Amino acid sequence: MTPLLDSIESPADVRRLSPAQLPVLADELRTFLINSVAKTGGHLSSNLGTVELTVALHHVFNTPHDRLVWDVGHQTYPHKILTGRRDQMHSLRQTGGLEGFPKRDESEYDAFGTAHSSTSISAALGMAMAAKQKGEQRHCVAIIGDGAMTAGMAFEAMNNAGVSDCNLLVILNDNDMSISPPVGALNRYLAQLMSGRFYSTAKEVGRQVLKNAPPLFELARRLEHQAKGLVLPATLFEKFGFNYIGPIDGHDLDSLIPTLENLKHLHGPQFLHVVTRKGQGYKLAEADPIAYHGPGKFDPKVGLISPTTAPKQTFSQVFGNWLCDMAAQDPKLVAITPAMREGSGMVEFHRRFPDRYHDVGIAEQHALTFAAGLACEGLKPVVAIYSTFLQRAYDQVIHDVALQKLPMVLALDRAGIVGADGPTHAGVYDIPFLRCVPNISIACPADENECRMLLSTAHAQDHTVAVRYPRGSGAGTAISTGLETLPYGKGELRRQGKGVAILAFGTMLYPALQAALPLNASVANMRWAKPLDTELLLSLAQSHDALVTVEEGALMGGAGSAVLEALQDAGIIIPVLRLGVPDVFTEHGDPNHILANLGLNAEGIEASVRHRFGDLLQTADPDSKNLKLVS
């Protein structure tokens, strides 16, 4: 029952509430959030931690005129609920429904689209500078948290903001620690005092009076910093030119509201440090915030239930098992992750090989150059990174890794369509952006067992090899327990047909095999996007009338493009149909539905082949060398 929340149609309604009503609204918002995510799945722990902060921000600031930029974007469900999207939350992360992250064309309250971390300060600073240039009076607030402050981009933005002399408020949502003793009545009072106009004015007057007496000025400055140091964790942010306030309890509206009200009236860059708790208000999520970070559907009264039958191994689990087995054999192997230990399947490796495990935080650029340094000293780095996050380290891939021909394995998880996380997390660009870089190879395993073997193959090379594999499980093939390798740069013919040959890359092999049955087409498991198995390719081109390439990735510059380039280099002219992700951003939703809409399931592949090569298929000559159609 959420009667007060049900009356909220926009943040304007939140601003009309009395201080006594705000905690009630927060409680109802938390109840609605738990029940909503239980029905749809999605991010839960981080959103439970931002309930009071979201209520306070929309109560104090005049949104959408004032800009709120959320970072990371998966903590914005309370924001969506309070900004007119409550009745659409049942469609969250589903086809045609609400996206799980802020999206500019979804709501005017989503000032900036965010899903990758550490972008908020840069974006909010840009908005603040634009307002200053246009003579507009508005507040620009960056809410950054969930480890996003570990990325260099956040500090690059702060370095710029500290000398910008514009009105910018950065709120650090510190939810990686429990509320410590300094976060109490005394600290609340000091936070409000230091954010108040009296303190700010007094400090400025003192600065002006004492600046002509340098010894006294320096003494006053030191005393101020030492006094703050009694209750404040650091003065780092003040060194960047920010006025630092906090830390304060991010679940205490009696502290949040007056502090934010005071900060509205201060000039220049302000930094507010709030401490929140992931999973706040839901005991199960508080006890295990990682498990409830992105749960599927569940019963709020019972919580998450372990499956009664053992599920198929995911590709991430296959990678994690391989990593431990290879590390046991090769003492030079070291593993690096940019803050994705659980998602990348590295928990067991961390437990067994803690001295060879490196979590560098949300710092993808650093991760690659750090790995390069390890490789320079004779170690064999394995960088476990989502395909979409590798994009953030492209310069490092080229300059620090490939240019120096350093041996390492890039384990690209979440390659291809990711489903509910949507376009920001889709791993569809890695083949095009890696294929053009010298000294890098790209392996595309078709199933779980092939993934394990190609990882071993990659580890054995003397240059960088990316092994791309999708989210979740695959065909469910039996998985070897050994460390066997596969021939480098070689594919295999999986089905001998006639007329049309389908060249499948990665897990597209299995729908291609299904589609090939009614077409009587040949099917090749290409395995490598770079180097291509040109021997296999040219053999198929010479023995068939048409070729079809199928990949779960971008068509422009992808594996299909590599096939066309190889055919042109060989002087072979043959009809080629390329199937993959077109030049659009894929929307969020069920991955099977997305693949079907893209024509990348068995039915879609068959239909595309019949549409493009229908004449060839229908004019079969049983006596010809290449039978074009066998029913």
Secondary structure, DSSP 8 states (H G I E B T S, - for coil): --HHHHT-SSHHHHHTS-TTTHHHHHHHHHHHHHHHHHHH----HHHHTTHHHHHHHHHHS-TTTSEEEEESGGG-HHHHIIIIIGGGGGGTTSTTS--SS--TTT-TT--S---SSS-HHHHHHHHHHHHHHHT----EEEEEETTGGGSHHHHHHHHHHTTT-S-EEEEEEE-SS---TTSSHHHHHHHHHHHSHHHHHHHHHHHHHHTTSHHHHHHHHHHHHHHHHTT-S-SHHHHTT-EEEEEEETT-HHHHHHHHHHHTT--SEEEEEEE--TTTT-HHHHH-TTTTSS--S-BTTTB----SS-----HHHHHHHHHHHHHHH-TTEEEEESS-TTTTT-HHHHHH-GGGEEE--S-HHHHHHHHHHHHHTT-EEEEEEEHHHHGGGHHHIIIIIITTT---EEEEET-B--STT-TTT-B-SHHHHHHTSTTEEEE--SSHHHHHHHHHHHHTSSSEEEEE--SS--S-----SS-----TT--EEEE--SSEEEEE-GGGHHHHHHHHHHHT-EEEE--EEES--HHHHHHHHHH-SEEEEEEEEESTTSHHHHHHHHHHHTT----EEEEEE-SS----S-HHHHHHHTT-SHHHHHHHHHHHHHHHHHT--TTSSS-----
